[in-house]
């Protein structure tokens, strides 16, 4: 099944959102180590008596090619800030305007939707909030939120994943 955008892209304003996350570095060929963090994070929240305020997400800080490691966080939104520990960090999704779209289909086809979102933003004259440190591209707000619970929908071709990219503040009227 080919991927497609179920909705969007569009620009949405979002308020700051606290979250808990586990930072990780992983290359595409070792992606299983990122997905394995989701149950660990939910167990951490349960042990602390905390309830998620939304679906789990990946926050990408640095994206590399398929051979190099990505720098990211596996996170879950929360109602309020918490205190992390040696494994789990507390942070927040930045307030601002985001280009958002929902991918419906297998996660292996997500890149097609991401590229479509990037082309749309360029056509609209929007720039994403990112910077460079040397040759390293660092994003201030690049998220994939997994809206489908794999326990209730094991068919990956029916999954929905929201992508949202923070836009530079001075570009919003």
C-alpha positions as CSV (number, residue, x, y, z in Angstrom):
1,X,0.0,0.0,0.0
2,X,1.5,3.4,-1.0
3,X,1.7,6.0,1.7
4,X,-0.4,9.2,1.5
5,X,-1.2,12.2,3.6
6,X,-4.5,11.7,5.3
7,X,-4.7,15.4,6.2
8,X,-2.5,18.4,5.6
9,X,-0.1,19.8,5.3
10,X,-1.4,22.9,7.2
11,X,0.1,25.4,9.7
12,X,-1.1,25.0,13.3
13,X,-0.2,27.0,16.4
14,X,0.6,25.0,19.4
15,X,1.2,25.9,23.1
16,X,4.2,24.6,25.0
17,X,3.7,20.9,26.0
18,X,5.7,19.2,28.8
19,X,7.0,15.7,28.2
20,X,9.2,12.9,29.5
21,X,11.6,11.2,27.2
22,X,14.6,8.9,26.8
23,X,17.4,10.3,24.6
24,X,18.9,7.8,22.1
25,X,21.3,7.7,19.2
26,X,20.4,5.1,16.5
27,X,21.1,4.5,12.8
28,X,18.3,3.2,10.6
29,X,19.6,-0.3,10.7
30,X,19.3,-0.4,14.5
31,X,15.9,1.3,14.7
32,X,14.6,-1.4,17.0
33,X,16.5,0.1,19.9
34,X,14.3,3.2,19.6
35,X,11.0,1.4,19.5
36,X,12.0,-0.7,22.5
37,X,12.2,2.5,24.6
38,X,8.4,3.1,24.3
39,X,7.3,0.4,26.7
40,X,10.2,1.3,29.0
41,X,9.0,5.0,29.1
42,X,5.4,4.0,29.7
43,X,6.6,1.7,32.6
44,X,8.5,4.7,34.0
45,X,5.4,6.9,33.9
46,X,3.3,4.2,35.5
47,X,5.9,3.8,38.3
48,X,5.7,7.5,38.9
49,X,1.8,7.5,38.8
50,X,1.8,9.7,35.7
51,X,-0.7,9.5,32.9
52,X,0.3,10.4,29.3
53,X,-1.4,13.4,27.8
54,X,-1.1,12.1,24.3
55,X,0.5,9.5,22.0
56,X,4.2,8.7,22.0
57,X,6.5,10.6,19.7
58,X,10.0,10.9,18.4
59,X,11.7,14.3,18.6
60,X,14.5,14.5,16.1
61,X,17.4,16.8,17.0
62,X,19.9,15.7,14.4
63,X,19.1,13.7,11.3
64,X,21.8,11.9,9.4
65,X,21.8,9.6,6.3
66,X,20.9,6.0,6.6
67,X,24.4,4.9,7.6
68,X,24.9,7.4,10.5
69,X,23.1,7.7,13.9
70,X,20.2,10.0,14.4
71,X,20.1,12.0,17.7
72,X,16.6,11.9,19.0
73,X,14.3,11.4,22.0
74,X,11.5,8.9,22.5
75,X,8.9,10.9,24.4
76,X,5.4,11.0,25.8
77,X,3.5,14.3,26.4
78,X,2.4,15.1,29.9
79,X,-0.1,17.5,31.6
80,X,2.7,19.1,33.7
81,X,6.4,19.2,34.0
82,X,8.1,16.3,36.0
83,X,11.5,15.6,37.3
84,X,13.5,13.1,35.3
85,X,16.3,10.9,36.5
86,X,19.5,9.3,35.2
87,X,17.6,7.7,32.3
88,X,14.5,9.8,31.6
89,X,14.6,13.5,30.9
90,X,11.9,16.1,31.4
91,X,11.5,18.7,28.7
92,X,8.8,20.5,26.7
93,X,7.7,20.8,23.1
94,X,8.2,24.4,22.1
95,X,5.3,26.8,21.7
96,X,4.9,28.0,18.1
97,X,3.6,27.5,14.7
98,X,4.1,24.1,13.1
99,X,3.7,22.6,9.6
100,X,1.6,19.5,10.4
101,X,0.4,16.5,8.3
102,X,-0.9,13.0,9.1
103,X,0.7,10.1,7.3
104,X,-1.5,7.0,7.0
105,X,0.2,3.8,6.1
106,X,3.3,1.8,6.9
107,X,6.0,3.6,8.8
108,X,8.5,2.4,6.2
109,X,6.8,4.8,3.8
110,X,6.8,7.8,6.1
111,X,9.7,9.4,4.3
112,X,7.5,9.9,1.3
113,X,5.0,11.9,3.4
114,X,7.8,13.9,5.0
115,X,9.3,14.9,1.7
116,X,5.8,16.0,0.5
117,X,5.5,18.2,3.7
118,X,8.9,19.7,3.1
119,X,8.0,20.5,-0.6
120,X,4.7,22.1,0.5
121,X,6.5,24.3,3.1
122,X,9.1,25.4,0.5
123,X,6.3,26.2,-2.0
124,X,4.5,28.3,0.8
125,X,7.8,30.1,1.6
126,X,8.1,28.7,5.1
127,X,11.4,27.8,6.7
128,X,11.8,25.3,9.6
129,X,13.4,26.3,12.9
130,X,16.8,24.7,12.6
131,X,20.4,25.7,12.7
132,X,23.9,24.3,11.8
133,X,26.8,23.6,14.0
134,X,29.6,22.9,11.5
135,X,28.1,20.3,9.2
136,X,25.5,19.1,11.7
137,X,21.9,20.2,11.2
138,X,20.0,20.7,14.5
139,X,16.2,21.0,14.6
140,X,14.4,22.9,17.4
141,X,11.1,21.2,16.7
142,X,10.8,18.1,14.5
143,X,8.4,15.5,15.7
144,X,6.7,12.2,14.6
145,X,3.8,11.3,16.8
146,X,2.5,7.8,16.6
147,X,-1.3,8.2,16.8
148,X,-2.1,4.5,16.3
149,X,-1.8,2.1,19.3
150,X,0.0,-1.0,18.0
151,X,-1.9,-3.1,20.6
152,X,-5.2,-2.2,19.1
153,X,-4.1,-2.0,15.4
154,X,-1.2,-4.4,14.6
155,X,-1.6,-3.8,10.8
156,X,1.1,-1.3,10.1
157,X,-0.5,-0.3,6.8
158,X,-3.4,1.2,8.9
159,X,-1.2,3.3,11.2
160,X,-1.5,7.1,11.4
161,X,1.6,9.2,12.2
162,X,1.5,12.9,12.6
163,X,4.6,14.9,11.5
164,X,5.1,18.4,12.8
165,X,7.9,20.8,12.1
166,X,8.4,24.1,14.0
167,X,8.5,27.1,11.7
168,X,10.8,30.1,12.2
169,X,8.9,32.6,14.3
170,X,9.6,35.6,12.1
171,X,7.8,34.0,9.1
172,X,4.4,33.8,10.7
173,X,2.1,36.8,10.1
